[in-house]
Amino acid sequence: ERWAMDDGDEIELHRLEPHGVGAPHCGRLLVLHGLEGTIRSHYLRGLLTLARDRGWAADALIFRTCNGETTRARRLYHSGETTDLDAVVRRLVREHPGQPLALAGFSLGGNVLLKWLGEHGDGLPPQVRAAAAVSVPFDLERGSRFIERGFSRVYGRHFLRTLRAKARTKLVHDPGLYDARALERARSLFEFDDVVTAPVHGFASATDYYRRSSSLRFLAS
């Protein structure tokens, strides 16, 4: 399903609804994927399969651009962006007020989930009953530096390649959103975040983005 957002863009959810007499009273699971994940990511499909087998309803939120399309709004997605998650949760509990909701996030999605939980604290909807986060980069700057070391560089290069391709496409639709030459010079995720993620989303630098978006700062709440 495509849900319209207040900024004129859309978000995409892939949904499973159980069948049977007791189905409406079972739980609902909302899943968030990791950096550059898609609905084809094996961990996402595996968890949705488990939810289906348990008779739960389940929704997978696909972060913007991770459905293969660019955004209409002058933004992308990033590790600290929680407004889309908040909008989805609020709509789910509004449409299913008696249904307990559990959330699970992987990697980047885990950081988004934990940050959102900490931002809202005791103000969470009562339907939110449980949450689990898997392989979370709690400290984004340390994670960004670590992925440039040893075998992890394989992942870093892969992510940089796909993120750069999306960023080039975005510049076609929104010229001047960031420095095209600086984008081509970026040789690490840190440098990409410094020249694309940070300026697009109102951060002073990659370091500022990492500091303000790391879920580590929000765990106490």
Secondary structure by P-SEA (a helix, b strand, c coil): ccccccccbbbbbbbccccccccccbbbbbbbbccccccccaaaaaaaaaaaaabbbbbbbbccccccccccccccccccccaaaaaaaaaaaaacccbbbbbbbcaaaaaaaaaaaaaacccccccccccccccccccaaaaaaaaacccaaaaaaaaaaaaaaaaaaaaaaccccccaaaaaacccaaaaaacccccccccccaaaaaaaccccccccc
